[in-house]
Amino acid sequence: MIGGRGALIATHIGAAAIGFAVAPREILDHDVKHSGYFQVDTKKVLSTTVDSLHNENKLLVFSYKGTASVTAERSVWWILGGHQDLIVPAVVPYYLDLSQLTLGDVSYNEKQKIVTVSLPRPVLGDIAFQPENATTINGGLLSWSQEQVDALNKMNYSNARRAMIKQAQGEGLISAARRQAKANVTAYFEIPLRIAGQPDVRVVSVFR
């Protein structure tokens, strides 16, 4: 009984192989390479990806952690004075504002199989200070007044914010943020294309 079933399976496999060998290969190849399906499917994948990124609104692409060292001074009647030194760490996020991203920012070269995505420039997000890790040194006669110390502290955090923005706008950090932004968006488009069975389509992200 087992031998008969094995023979039957072997017969079916043999018949399938013979059928594939004698089938008109030109027709099969034409069906597989039909470009209309490929175009429609690619555009659908790209459109869905654009919608997803658009809904993200702001895409975090890079973060910089640095330290601001600043000083603030105050005086009353040119006699009483006070000063405060502040050293505070902070994190600066870099975002891509994708709220205006549309399918018009994405082009597809079917012949070269390249998708080009046009991106806005990265923007700085809100600076997140870490006051629990800050070092504050108060001096002068005004430092005896908590009200004056609070005023100096407020001035210093404004100074620290400007210092961190200046650091974050350095050429090296901006270049790093741009590289990471392009890598992130490229991956965002490549993954669904791979899932859709199009591993030969290359994605290139550029800035406007």
For each residue, the residues with C-beta under 8 A, 3 or more apart:
1: 4 5
2: 5 6
3: 6 7
4: 1 7 8
5: 1 2 8 9
6: 2 3 9 10
7: 3 4 10 11
8: 4 5 11 12
9: 5 6 12 13
10: 6 7 13 14
11: 7 8 14 15
12: 8 9 15 16
13: 9 10 16 17
14: 10 11 17 18
15: 11 12 18 19
16: 12 13 19 20
17: 13 14 20 21
18: 14 15 21 22
19: 15 16 22 23
20: 16 17 23
21: 17 18
22: 18 19
23: 19 20 27 28
24: 27 28
25: 28 29
26: 29 30
27: 23 24 30 31
28: 23 24 25 31 32
29: 25 26 32 33
30: 26 27 33 34
31: 27 28 34
32: 28 29
33: 29 30
34: 30 31 37 38
35: 38 39 110
36: 39 40
37: 34 40 41
38: 34 35 41 42 110 198
39: 35 36 42 43 110
40: 36 37 43 44
41: 37 38 44 45 196 198
42: 38 39 45 46 108 110 193 196 198 201
43: 39 40 46 47 108
44: 40 41 47 48
45: 41 42 48 49 192 193 196 198
46: 42 43 49 50 103 106 108 115 189
47: 43 44 50 51 103
48: 44 45 51 52 192
49: 45 46 52 53 188 189 192
50: 46 47 53 54 101 102 103 105 106
51: 47 48 54 55
52: 48 49 55 56 188
53: 49 50 56 59 98 101 185 188
54: 50 51 57 98 99 101 102
55: 51 52
56: 52 53 59 98
57: 54 97 98 99
58: 95 96 97 98 99 125
59: 53 56 95 96 98 181 184 185
60: 63 93 94 95 125
61: 94 95 96 122 177 180 181 184
62: 93 94 122 173 176 177 180 181
63: 60 91 92 93 94
64: 91 92 94 167 168 173 177
65: 89 90 91 92
66: 89 90 92 164 167 168
67: 87 88 89 90
68: 86 87 88 90 159 160 161 163 164 167
69: 85 86 87 163
70: 85 86 156 159 160 163
71: 83 84 85 86 156 159
72: 83 84 86 152 153 155 156 159
73: 81 82 83 84 152
74: 81 82 83 142 148 151 152 155
75: 78 79 80 81 82 142
76: 79 80 81 142
77: 80
78: 75
79: 75 76
80: 75 76 77 140 141 142
81: 73 74 75 76 140 141 142
82: 73 74 75 138 139 140 141 142 143 145 148 149 152
83: 71 72 73 74 138 139 140 143 152
84: 71 72 73 136 137 138 139 143 149 152 153 155 156
85: 69 70 71 135 136 137 139
86: 68 69 70 71 72 134 135 136 137 153 156 157 159 160
87: 67 68 69 134 135 136
88: 67 68 129 130 131 133 134 135 157 160
89: 65 66 67 129 130 133 134
90: 65 66 67 68 127 128 129 130 160 164
91: 63 64 65 127 128 130
92: 63 64 65 66 124 125 127 128 164 165 167 168
93: 60 62 63 124 125 126 128
94: 60 61 62 63 64 122 123 124 125 168 177 180 181
95: 58 59 60 61 122 123 124 125
96: 58 59 61 119 120 122 123 181 185
97: 57 58 100 120 123
98: 53 54 56 57 58 59 101 120
99: 54 57 58
100: 97 120
101: 50 53 54 98 105 120
102: 50 54 105
103: 46 47 50 106
104:
105: 50 101 102 117 118 119
106: 46 50 103 115 116 117 118 189
107: 115 116 118
108: 42 43 46 114 115 116
109: 112 113 114 115 116
110: 35 38 39 42 113
111:
112: 109
113: 109 110 200 201 202
114: 108 109 201 202 203 204
115: 46 106 107 108 109 189 193 201 202 203 204
116: 106 107 108 109 203 204 205 206
117: 105 106 185 186 189 203 204 205 206
118: 105 106 107 206 207 208
119: 96 105 181 182 185 205 206 207 208
120: 96 97 98 100 101 123 207 208
121: 178 207 208
122: 61 62 94 95 96 174 177 178 181
123: 94 95 96 97 120
124: 92 93 94 95 127 165 168 169
125: 58 60 92 93 94 95
126: 93
127: 90 91 92 124 161 164 165
128: 90 91 92 93
129: 88 89 90 134 157 160
130: 88 89 90 91 133 134
131: 88 134
132:
133: 88 89 130
134: 86 87 88 89 129 130 131
135: 85 86 87 88
136: 84 85 86 87 153 156
137: 84 85 86
138: 82 83 84 143 149 152
139: 82 83 84 85 143
140: 80 81 82 83 143
141: 80 81 82 144
142: 74 75 76 80 81 82 145 148 149 152
143: 82 83 84 138 139 140 148 149 152
144: 141 148
145: 82 142 148 149
146: 149 150
147: 150 151
148: 74 82 142 143 144 145 151 152
149: 82 84 138 142 143 145 146 152 153
150: 146 147 153 154
151: 74 147 148 154 155
152: 72 73 74 82 83 84 138 142 143 148 149 155 156
153: 72 84 86 136 149 150 156 157
154: 150 151 157 158
155: 72 74 84 151 152 158 159
156: 70 71 72 84 86 136 152 153 159 160
157: 86 88 129 153 154 160 161
158: 154 155 161 162
159: 68 70 71 72 86 155 156 162 163
160: 68 70 86 88 90 129 156 157 163 164
161: 68 127 157 158 164 165
162: 158 159 165 166
163: 68 69 70 159 160 166 167
164: 66 68 90 92 127 160 161 167 168
165: 92 124 127 161 162 168 169
166: 162 163 169 170
167: 64 66 68 92 163 164 170 173
168: 64 66 92 94 124 164 165 173
169: 124 165 166 173 174
170: 166 167 173 174
171: 174 175
172: 175 176
173: 62 64 167 168 169 170 176 177
174: 122 169 170 171 177 178
175: 171 172 178 179
176: 62 172 173 179 180
177: 61 62 64 94 122 173 174 180 181
178: 121 122 174 175 181 182 207
179: 175 176 182 183
180: 61 62 94 176 177 183 184
181: 59 61 62 94 96 119 122 177 178 184 185 205
182: 119 178 179 185 186 205 206 207
183: 179 180 186 187 205
184: 59 61 180 181 187 188
185: 53 59 96 117 119 181 182 188 189 205
186: 117 182 183 189 190 203 204 205
187: 183 184 190 191
188: 49 52 53 184 185 191
189: 46 49 106 115 117 185 186 192 193 203
190: 186 187 193 194 203
191: 187 188 194 195
192: 45 48 49 189 195 196
193: 42 45 115 189 190 196 198 199 201 203
194: 190 191 197 198 199
195: 191 192
196: 41 42 45 192 193
197: 194
198: 38 41 42 45 193 194 201
199: 193 194
200: 113
201: 42 113 114 115 193 198
202: 113 114 115
203: 114 115 116 117 186 189 190 193
204: 114 115 116 117 186
205: 116 117 119 181 182 183 185 186
206: 116 117 118 119 182
207: 118 119 120 121 178 182
208: 118 119 120 121
